[in-house]
Amino acid sequence: MDRSWMQLQNRLCNEYVEGVRTFIQAAKQHLRVDNKTRCPYLIMVEQHLIRYGFSSSYNRWIHHGDEVEGVSHAQPDMCSDSNGCAINDNYVDDEINDAINDMHGPRNKEVNSNESIGHEIGRNGKNIDYLFSEAHRELYPVVLTISHLTCCSNYYLMLFDGANIPKSHYDAKKMLRDFGLGYDSIHACKYDCALFWKENEIYKNGKIPQKVLRHFPLKPRLQRLFMSRYTSADMRWHKEKRFHEDGVLRHPADSEVWKDFDNQYPWFAQDARNVRLGLATDGFNPFGTMSNNYSMWPVVLVPYNMPPWKCMKESFFMMSLLIPGPHAPGKDIDIYLRPLVDELKELWHDGVHTFDMSSGDYFRMHACLLWTIHDFPAYGNLSGWSTKGYKACPTCNEDTSSQGIRSKICYMGHRRFLPLNHSWRRSRQHDGKPEHRPPPKTLSGEDILQQLSHVYNSRPGKHINNKDKKRKRGLEELNWTRKSIFFELEYWSKLKMRHNIDVMHVEKNVCDNVVNTLLNIVGKTKDTEKARLDLADMKIRNELHLQLKGNKLLKPHACYTLTFEERKEFCKFLKSVKNVNISDGKILGLKSHDCHVLLQRLLPVGIRPYLNKDICTALVELSGFFQKLCAKTLYVADLERLEEGIVIILCKLERIFPPAFFDIMIHLAVHLPREAKLVGPVSYRWMYPFERNEDNREEQASGHLSIFSQQARPIGGRQLQLSKEELEKAHCEHLDELRRISASNLELEQEKYFPNHEELYSLACGPDARIHTYTGCIHDGENVNFMEKIQQDPHFTIINISSTWYENDPFVLATRAHQVFYLDDYKMAKIGKLCKRFNIDTCGIFWRWTDIEVDANFDETNKYDAYQENESCDIEWSFELDDQLERFDRINVNPEVINNNILCMGDRNDDGDDDFICDDIIEEDIIVDNDNIVEEWLSSESESD
């Protein structure tokens, strides 16, 4: 029976109305044993179906008379619940049949006899007919009609005689493995030396292994994406349905890496069904916050063929490996990646025959790995380039700008990225010397292979007798520790980008460095006594040098640090949106996403009353840089401005903060715009989806007018009666909506659109004279107020709450209003609110006002997604060249008296390591010998040219 009428958009047409009446008649003829249907009010069903429509997935009316495919029933199978109401159980069988069909193709599809698809399942060779028979076999005759296979899939353990259920948990798992839901257990050496797999399997001694690698085969999981009717069409979305616009990056398919790969391998790009993958990995403690120190490493694959609202959702992630603990694999991770790399090589060269449900035929599916996603320490593990030492930057490679300071390494010298004739290159205010070096050379894949040809092929493993465990690298090896296993892939060296710098962790570390230094948090600030000695060594910023007066050593208060009272005020400002410790002027317990919002939204506002204009401007520009970089849609023109602007910003910060501030994570920010141009928006390659529990509900595509798509719950409402004049004002909104569709002949457009445009028809009915007014609304849990008077600032919009306007213009379309949030502006005392616009799809996220009562049924679809703006071009951002600060200290604040022992401490590092995020890997920092005699710096003249 043709039921295409169920998908009609115009639910007032005769075809749809007649179809609904046919459905009502079918429901009446197939009542349950208690003479009821799933909806007891059939009179209202017709009205509801015309108003709201059918569920898009309910094409087979299994609850209203349709039989399940492949199963003949004289009447629907029924069982009773605890209340005695009959329940149709056909939907259970229907789901099982769909699952088998989607996994292995239709039963009656004719295939080549050489192909195994559709005939055998998995490694056990179970025939598909066996699974269908299990799906229809009664679990317990007479009493229950739940199928045997349903029991296994739901783990029903009803232990009574005569029941056809698995006798053990192992038997239940074995049957699920026939579905292709199992994994391979591969024994591993406890020293991470080798896997007892394939040719090494003969060395297994039969004992219980100390380490077991779980390998989830990739090929059958990729096949299921095409065999399922729900995802097969999505696997061609990137080529057939993606909207392409030059200079705009919305999806990895828009990126330069993707396009360059297509040009190099046209045979792969010819079939849109060939799969592009991304690989993500990170360590986690399965015991949570317990004191047990344990680290497991899942390796997850992401299918980039799918549309944006699916490919980065947890339900489409495919865990390929689960690397066991208790310790992180470190540089020996290649040992555990062997099964996956072997599969990737087979998928590239040979492919695998797969049934495509959307086209109804078979094809040979190939797959490739485009890049990896990880934090910075894991970058070193997967790439083979050590992320420690003087050459820690993998992009700058051997030409990394670094220098040794007291017990640390700093990564300054960003002026080399400026044009060769730039005036700042001649300045000595940044690091005490002019800059004449050109930017680092961008290395190609051939250059990388040439460097790797000099790398010693060390033996893997952590056994104490392994002489290669600790060895001194030769000069020709640079920072390479080994040649990564990924270079076994034919195409790996030809990719323009192989490993991504994770924006999430860069942003987290930048925020930590800035906040800890501004608040002068002991043990975390970069403005330490040794940092002041570094300034003296470089002969810059005389005002900040330690001063020896009598028997006291004084540390002047820097212009970029807050006083104790200012810290308390700043924490009080944050208290309105995040719980912080304000008694000691500290911020505790910030997670990665907290830092994400703090740096992009709150920090530029909170520092305005306390720091001078030059410092505020630099930090506001830094905030805008990350905000624009993290937009969902990126414009190449914006990225080119960001690439130029981040260099200026970092050079400004070099003139403000001490050298110890510039660890490797600060330096990596200079490469982020280039990577975005190469591989597209950061939301497809940062760690947020893998490190946080995301909301799995998919975004629903809407074809309605935007004014009907707003999701907000009004508060503070009251009912009024409109006057004639106000009624005319409201009716003009209908005319405006018509003009938006067509500017000519409004009557003709109205007649044209009414038959199949229900919402436009609703507008044409005219406004009701009875209306409600509201003082605000709640959108995604946020309180949105209708506010007062605007003042403009170079970087912010400020609301003066002491006055109002628009008193005679009470109407506004939702599409003409911008959603904003308000923050207390401490610079304007009690009369100011600072207003910032934000994305209506991901508003607020974690910074929530706790005094707002949110409806339990309120839709918060994306509440766990990382906050992002929609379009990079919508974000106002600029950078400017400013003059040098007049003074670097605050003469109105008394200097701090410090211990004289700092002069004799030598090179011991009181600040700990470089403080970049390292969840599971502990590596030794390189200690820089930088002997400085106390008398030398005290007697030297520290002048800034």
N, C-alpha and C positions, 0 to 999 in steps of 0.2 A: 504494500500500500504506500502510495506517495504521501509523505508527510513533510515535504519541503515547506508547506505553508507555516509550519511551526517556527521557521526562522525569519518570517516576514517582519520587517520593521514597522509597517503600518498595520497595527492590530485592530483598526476600525474597518478595514476592507471586508467585502463579502466573503472572499475565500478564507480568510482567517476566522471570521465569525462562524462560518459553516463548519470549519474544521474543529473548532471548540465544541460545537454542539454534537458532532460525531464522537468526540472524546467523551462527552458527558453520557451519551447513550451507551458507549462501550463500558463505562464504569458502572452504570446501572445494571447491565447484564452480567457483570462478574463481581457480584458482592461477595463478601466473606461469609462464612457459615453463620455468623450472627446477624446477617442481612445488613452489614455496614461496609463502608469503604474507608480508605485511609483518611479521607476528608468527610466528616459526617454531614456537612452542609453543602449539598450539591447545588443548591440554588445560588449560593455565593461563589461557587467555584467558577462559573462562567464569567462573573464580573471580575474576579481576581485575575483570571487568565487573560482577559482582554486588557486589563490595566497593567499587569506586571509581566505577562508572557510566561512561556514554559522554561524550565531549566534546559540549558543548551545541551546537556548530556543525556536527557531523557528522551531518546529517539525510539526506544523499544519499550512499550507500555507493559512491562512485566508485572506491575502491581494492578493493572486494569485489564487483564485478559490475554495479553500476548504470551506465547509459550517461549521458553528458553530454547535457543538454537541447539539442535542436536539431542533434545530431550523431549519426549512425547508425554503429555500428561492429559488424562481424562478430565481432571479438575486440579486446581492449584493445590500443592502440598501445603498442609497447615500444621502448625503446632500451637500450643497454648502457652501463654505466659502465666505468671503467678496469679493474675486476676481473672483467668479464664477466657481472655479475649483471644480470638484466633489471629495468628500472624502468618502472612504469606512468606515462605522461606525461599521462593524462587530467586529472589535477588542474590542469595548466597551462591547458588549454583551459577547464576549469571556472571558474577564476579570471578569465580574460579575459571569458567570457560573462557572469559575474556582474557584472563591472565595467561592461560595456556596458549590461546591463539596469538596474543600480542607477543609472547615470548618466542614462539616457534613458527609463526606463520599459519595461514589457514590450513585446515586438515586436508582438504580436497584439492589443494594447489598442485598442479603437475610440475615436477621439477626434474632436472637431469639426474640420472641414476648415480652419477659420480658425486653429487652433492649430498651432504649429510643434513642440511638444514631442513627442518620440517619432518624429518624421519627419526632422528636420534637427538637425545638431549644430553648435553654435558659429557662428562668423562665416563659415566656409567653405561652409556648407550641405551638407556631406557627408551622404549618406543613411546611416541606421543599417545597412541591409543591406550597404553597402560595408564597414563596419567588421567585421561578422560574417564577410564573405567573406575579409577580410584575416586575421581570427583563425584561420580554418581552412585558409588557403593554406599549403602546405608551404614551409618555408624553403629546403630543398635536397632535391630528389627523391631517393629511394632511400636516401640516407645518413642523413638526419635527418628527424624529424617535428615539430620545433619550428616553431610557426606564425610567419608573417611579422610579425604584430602583437606576438607575444611577443618577437621579436627586437628590435623597436623599443623596447618597454617596458623591456627589460633591457640594451639597448645592446650586444648581441653583435656583434662586428665580425669575423666569420669571412670573410676575403677570399679567396674562391676562385671560379673560374668556375662559372657556373650558379646561384649562390646568389641567392635573391630577397630581398635585403637593401637597405636604403637606401644610396645611393651616396656620401652625405656625412653629416656630423654635422647639417648644416642640414636635410636631408631627414628624418632621424630626428626632429628637433625639430618639424618641420612636421607629421608624422603624430601626434605626441603632442598638438600643438595641436588636431587634430581631436577629440581626447578631451576638450577643454576645459581642458587643462593649460597653456595659453599665457598671455601677457600682452601688453599694449599698450606700445609704446615711444613716449613723448611727449617731443619735444625741448623744452628749457627754456632760457631766457635765462641766461647765466652770471652776471648780476647779480640774479637772482631777481625780475625785473620781470614776466615773463609766460610762459605756456606757448604754444608754437606748435601749437595744437590747436583743432579746430573752426573758428571764424571767423578765428582767427589763423594757421591753417595755411598761408595763402597767402603769409605772410612768410618761410617757410622758403627758404633760399637754396641748398639742395642740398649744402652742405658738411657735413663731419663735425661733429656738435654737441659742445660742451664739456660739456654736462649733458644727461642723459637720465633722465626720470622713468619708472619701471616701474609700470604700473597693472594690477593683477590684478582683472578684473571681478568684482563682488560677486554679481550676480544668479544666474549659473549655479552658483556655489558654494553659495549658500543653497538652490537647487533640488536640488542633489545630496544635501543633508542629508535631504530628504523622499523622494527617489527611492531612497535606499539602504534596504534592509531592516534594516540594523543600527542606523540612527539615526532613522528616521522616527517611531517611537513615542516616542523620547526627546524629540523636539521639542514634544510635548504634556505632558511630565512635570510642568511647573510648575503646570498646572491640574488634571490628571486624577489624578496619583499623589502629589503633594506633600502631606505631612501638615501641616495647619494647626493652630496653637495660638496663641490670643490672648496677646500679650505676649512672644512668643518669635520671634527672628529667626534662621533657619537658612539662608535663601536670599534673594537679592534680591527674589523674588516676595513675601516677607513684609514688605517695607519699605514705608514711608509713600509714598515717591516712586512706586513701582510701583502701589500702590493708588490714589493720587491721579490718576495717568495714566489708569487704567482708568475712573475716575469722569468724567474730562473727555472721554474718547473711548471711549464704550461700544461703538461699532461696531468699534473695533480690538480691544477686549478680548473681544468675543463669540466670535471664532474663536481657539482656543488655539494655532493653528498660525502666527499672525502673530508675527514674530520681534522680540525685544528684544535690542539690541546694546549693547556697551560698546566704547569706542575707547581704545587704549593706544598711546603713542609715546614714544620716547626715542632719543637718539643713541648710536652705538657706532662704534668704530674697527675696520674690517674687517681691518686689519693687526695686530690684537692689541696686544702690548706694544712693537711696533717704534717707533722714534723718529719715524716719519712721522705728522704731525698731520693726521688725516683724520676726517671725521664724516659718517656716513650715518644717515638717520632712517627706520626702518620704521614703518609705521602698521598696527596689528594690530587686528582686530575679534574680539570674544568673543560667542558666542551664549548668552544667559542663559536660554533656554528649557530647556536641558538640565539634568539632575540635577547635584548638586554634584561628584560624582566624575568628571564628564566635562567640564563647561563650562570649567573652568580648567586643563584639560590641554593640553599643547602640540599634540597631534594634532588638536584641534578649534579651534585658533587660525587665523584667516584673515588673512594679510597682504594688505592692499588696495593699499598704496602703498609704494614704496621710493624715498625722496627722496635724490637724489645729493648728494655732497660737492663739494669738499673741506671746505667750511665749513658750520656749522649754518645752517638757513634763518632762525632767529630769528623776528622778528615778521612776516616775509614768508612764513611757512609756509602762509598762506591761499591763496597762488598755487598751491601744490602739492596742496592739499586739494580743489581745484575738481572733478576727475573723481569723487571719492568723494561729495562733497556733491550733485552732480547725480544720481548714482545713488540716494542716499538720498531725494532729493525725488521721483524717479520711483517708488521703492518705496513711498513714503508715499501719494502721490496715485493712481497708476495700479495699482501692484502688478504681479505677474507670475504668469501661469498656471503652475501647478506640479502635478506628479503626486505624490500621497501614496501611497507603497507600502503603508503600514499599513492604510489604508482602501480602497485600490484605486480611487480616483476623483481627479478634478482639482479644484483650488480656486485662488482668486486670493490669492496670498501678498503681504502687506504687511510692512513692517519699519520700525522706528524706532530712533533712537539715544538711549539714556537718559542717559549721562554719559561723561566722559573720564577716563583714568587716566594719570598722569605725575608726574615730580618737580616741585619747586616752580618752578624757572626755566622749565620747559616749560609750567607752569600759566599763566605770564604770556604765553607765545607763543600758546597756544590760546584763552585767554579774552580777551586784549586789555587786561588790567589789569596794569600794571607791578608787579612784585614787588620793587621797590627804593624806597628813600626813606622819608619819614615816613608815607606811607599804603600801606605794602607789604602789609598784610593785606587780602586780597580779601573776607573775610567781614565784618570791621569796617568796611571801605570808608573813607569819608571821616572816620569817627570813630575811627580807629586810635589807640591809646594809644602814643605815642612821644615821645621827647625827645632832644635833641642832647647828647652828652657829648664828651669830648675825641677829636676826629677820627672819631667813630662815631655811630651812632644806636642807642639801646637801646629796647626795647619792654617797659616795665614797666607799672605801673598796673593790675594784675589785681584790686586791691581793688574796682574799680568793678563787678565781677561779683558781689560779695557783697551780701547783703540791705542795704537802705538803713539799717537800724538796727544794723548789726554794729559791734562795738566796735573792730575793726581799722581801720575807715574813719577814725576820729578819731586814730589813732596816727601819729606822725611817724618811726617806726623803719624804715619801708620805703624812702621816697624823700625824707624830710625835710619832708613836708607832708601835711595831711589830704586825704582823697579824698571828694568830694561828687558826682561825676559818676554818672549812671545807666549801666547797660550799653548797649553800642551797639545801635542798632535793626537788626532783621533785615529786609533789603530783599527786596521781592517782584520778580517779573519785570517788572511795570509800572514799578517804581522804577528798575530797571536801564535799561530802554528810555528812560526820561525823561532819565537821565544821558547815555546814548549819543547822544541827540539834539543835544547840545552839542559832540560830538567832531568835530574837523576831519577831513575825508575826505582823508587824505594819500595821496600817490602811493607805491606799493610799489617796492622795488628798492634796491640798494646802489651804484648808479652814482654816480660822483663829482659829476656834474652834477645829481643829484637834490636839489633844495633842501629837500625834506621829509625827507631822511635824518636831519638833525639840526635840530631846531627846538625852540623853547621852548613848552611847553604852557601854555594859558591856565588861569586859576584855575577856571573852570567845567568844565574837562575832567577835573579831579581827577587820578587816576593812569591814566586810560584812554589808550591809544595808538591804538586803532582799534576799530571794530565788528567783532566776530568773524564769520567766514563762516558759522558754525553758526546764527546768527540768521536765515539764509535759510530754515531749517527751520521750518515753521509752528508746531510745538509747542515749540520750544526755549525761548522766553521764558516758557512756562507751567510748565516743570519746576521743582520745588522745589530740586533740586540738579543743577547742570550740570557742574561740574568738582570732582574729588575732591582733597583734600589727602592726599598719599601718606604713610601711616603708617610705611612702611619708612624713608623718608628723614628724617622727623621723629625717629623713634627713633634712627637713626644719629647725627644731629647732637646730640641730647640726650645720648646716651652719650659722644660725643666731648667735648662741653663739660664734662661732669661728670668724666670720667676725666682729661682733660688738666689740669683745674684741681686735682683732688685730688693728682695726681702732680707738679704744678708743672712740666710739660714746657715747656722754653724755646721760645718762638715759637708755642706753641699754647695755653698757659694763659690764662685770662681774668683772672687775678689779677696784672696787670702794674703797673708803676709809675704809668702813667696811670690805671689803675683806682683806685689809692689816692688820686690827685688828685681823681678824681670823687667819692670819698667825702667828701673835704674840701670840695668845692664844694657838696655836698648837706648838709653839716654833720651827718653821721651816723657812728657807729662810731669814736669818737675813738681807740680803742686801735690801729686799723689805719692811722691817718694816718702819712705819712712824717714822720720826726723828724730835725730838724737839730741835731746835737750837735757843737759845735766846728766842725771842717771836714769832718765826716762826715755823710752822709745815710743814715739807717737805715730799713729796711723791716721792721716787726714781722712775725713769723711768724703767719699766720692760722690760726684754729682748724679750717678746712676743708682745709688742705693738710698732706700728710705730710712727715715728715723724710726724709732720704736713706736711713737705715736702715729706716724703715717702708716706704718705697717698695720697697726690695729684698725685704722680707718679703712685701709684697702681691704683687709679681711672682713670688715663689717659690710663693705659693699658686696663682696662675694657671698656673704652669709644669706643674702636675699635669694640667691639662686643655687647655692651649694653649701652644705654643711661643712664648715671649716673651724679649726681651732683659733679663736681670736684672742684668747687670753695671752698667748705667747707670740702672737703675730706670725703664726705658721700655717701652712696649708698642707694637710695630711690626707693620704688615701686617694690621690688622683689617679684614675686609670687613663688608658690611652685616649679614649673618646672624651673624657673630661678635659684633657689637655688640648684635644682637637677643638673643642668649643671654646675653651678658655683663651687659647691663642688667637683664634679667628674672630671671636665676638666680644669677649669680656675684657681682656687685658688692655686693648687700646683705650677703652672707656675708663677703666679703673685708675690708670696712671696719669690721666690728664691733670688733676689738681696738684700733683707733687713733683713732676719732672719738668725740666725746661723744654722749650719748643723743639729744639734740635733732636733731643733724645726721643721725645714723643713721636716726632715725625718719622724717625727711623723705625721705631717699633710698630707704628701704624702701617707703614709701608710693608714691613715684614709680614704683618698680619694679613694685609690685603693680598700679598703674594700667594700665601697658602690658600686663602679663600678663593682666589681666581683659579689657581692651579687645580683645586679639588672639585671644580664644577663638573656636572655630568656631561655637558657638551662643551667641547673646547674648540676655539677658533685658532687656526695657525697664526694669524696676525697677532692675536693676543699672546700666544706662546713666544713669539719672537720678541715682543715687548717685555715679557716676563724674563726671557733669557738675558736681555740687556739690563733690566731693572734689578735682578737679584745680585748682579755684580756690583752695582752702585750701592745697594743696601748693605752688602757684606763689607764693602770698603768703608761705609759710614760706621758700621759697628766696629771695625778695626780701629777707628779713631776714638771710639768711646770706651769699649770694654778692654780689659787686660788680655794679654796673649793667651793665658790659660783658659779663657772663655772659648777659644776656637779649637775644640776637639774635632775629630774626624766627622762626626755627625753634622756639625755646623757646616763644614766644608762641602758635604755631599749635596746640600741644597743648591749649589751652583749648577749641578748637572741635571736637576729634575725637569726643567723646561725642555731640554733637548730630548730626554727620554720620553716625555709626553708627546713630542712631535713624532717620534719614531714608532711608538706603540699605542698611542691613544689615551683616553681618559684613565685616570688613576684608579677609578672604582673597579676596574677589571683586573687590577694587578696589585692591590694592597692587601694587607693581612686582616682587615676588619671582618670580612665574611668568614674567615677560617678561625679567628680567635674569639668570636663572640657568638652568642646564641641568637640567630636571626629569626625574625618572624617569617614563617614559610608560606604565608598566604601570598599568592601571586597578585600583581596589580591587574585590575580589571580594565580592559579597554572600553572606553565610553564613546558612543556616537551621539550623545545628547548635546544640547546647547550648554555652553559652559556655565551659564547662570543657574542651571538646574543641577550642576554637578558639585556644588559646594557642600562640604560636610561640616556643619557647625551647629552647635546647640545654643540658642540665645538664652540670655539670663536677664533678670530684672525687667520683665515685659509688663506692659499694660495695654488694654484695648482702647482705641479711640475711634471716632467717627470722622471721616474725611470730609472736608468742605468741597464745594464744586471746583474751586480753583486748584486745590490739591489733587483732586481727581484727574483734572486735565494734565497736571504735571506727571502723574504716574502713568497715564495713558501714552504719553510721549515716549516712554521707554519701549513700548511695542513698535512704534514707528522707527525708532533708532535701530532696533533689531532687524527690521525689514531693510533699512538702508544699508546695514552691514552686509546683508546677503546680496542686494542689488540696489543701486542708486537710482534706477529708472523705473517708472511705472509701478508704483507700490501696490496699486489695486491688482494688477496682473500677477505680481509676485505672490500676493496674498492668496489669490485664487489657485495659483500653481502649487504652492507648498502645503496648503491646508489638507488635501486628501491624504498625504503621507508624512505629515510633520505635526505630530500631536502636540509637541511643546509650543510650537509657534501658534497653533490653534488656541492653546490655553492662554497665551498672551493676548490674542485677538479678542477674547471674550471680555477684555477690559478688567480693570482693577475692581476689587470689592471695596465698597465704601467703609467697611469695617476693617481696620488694620491694627497691627500690634507694633508698638515701639519698644526698643530695647536699649539698655545702657551699655551692653557689651555682649559677647558670646564666647563660648568655649569651643576651640578648634583643636583636635588632637590633644585634648587635655590642657590647652593653654587658654588663659584669660585674655581676650582681645577687647580693649576698650576703644570707644570712639572719642578721640582726644582733641585738643584745643588749638594752640597757636604755635607756628613754626618759626624757628630761627635757624639760619644756616651757618655751618662751620665748615672749614676746608675739607674735613673728613667725615663729619657727622651731621645728622639732622636733630635739632634740639627743640623740644616742645615746652613752651611756656604755659604752665597749667593755671596761670592766674587770669587767663582770658579765653574767650571762645569765639567761634566764627561759624559761618554756614548755617545761621539760625533759620533763614528763610529758604533753605534748599535741603529738605530732609531726605530726598530720594537719591539712591545710588545703586547701580548694578554691581553685582559681586565682581564682575570682570573688570570694573573700573576702580575697584578698591584694592589696595595692596595690604597684605598681611604683614604686620610689624610686631616687634616686641619692645617693651619700654624698660629702661634701666634708670636708676637714680643717678642724676648728674651731680656729683659732689662739688663740681666746680661752680654750679649755679645755686648752691645751697638748697633751700626747700622749694624753690619755684621752678626747678628745671627737671625735665625728664628727657633722657636721651633716647631717640627713636631710631631703630635699625630695621630695615626691611629684610625679610627672609623668605625662603622657599616654602610655598604653601603645601608641598607634598611631604616635606620632612621637617615640619616645624617643631622647634623646641627640643625634641628628642629627650635628652636626659636632664636638661636644666629646667626643672619643673617647679612651679609654685605649689607648695604643699598645702596651702590653705584653700585650694579650689576643689570642690566636690565634683568628681567626674562620674558620669553615668556609667554603670557597669556594662551596658550594652553598646557603649559608644565605640565606633570603629577607629582603631588606631593601627592601620595596616602596616605602616613602616616604622613603628616606634623603636625598633632595634637596629634599623639601618643607620650607618654613619651619616652625619649631617653633610649635605651637599647643596650648593646652589644649582639651578637648572642650566643656565647659560653663562659662560665666562664673559660674554660681551655685555651682560646686564650688570656686571659688577664694576662700579667706578673705582679705578685704581690708577695712581700716577706716582712717579718718583721724581725727585728734583735734586740738583746739586746745591748743597748749602755751604756756608762758610764754616771755618773752624770754630769750635767752642771757645768762648772767651776764657773760661776757667773750668778745670776738671774737678775741683773740690768745692765743697760748700762751706764758705767762710763763716756762715751763721750757725754752724753745728760744731760743737767741740770735738777735737780729735780723740781717738780711742788710744788708751795706754795699753801697750802690748808687752809681752815678755821679751826681755833682752836676749833670751836664749835663741831666738829666731836667727840671730846673727851667726850662731855657731852650729846650726842644725845641718849644715852641709846640704846634701842632695836627697835627704829622706822625704818621701812624698806623704804629706799629711792629708792630702785630699783623696787618697784612694786611687782607683783606676780612672779611666777616661769617662766613666759614667754613661756610656751608651748602653742601650738595652741588650742584655745577654741573658736569656732565660735559663739556659741549661749548660752553656759552654763556659768554662773558666780557663782562661789563658793567661800566661804571664805577660805583664806589660814590660816593654823594653825600657830599662832604666837608663837615662841619659846622664853621662858623666859630664858635669859642667861646673868644675871647681872654680869658686869665686872667693877671693880673700875679702874678709870684712873691711879691712882698711882700704882696699882698692875702691870699692863702691862708695865708701864714705868720703874718700878724698877726691874722687873723680867729679868732674863737672858734668852734670846731666843737663844738657841743653838740647832743645828742639829747634832744628833749623827751619 
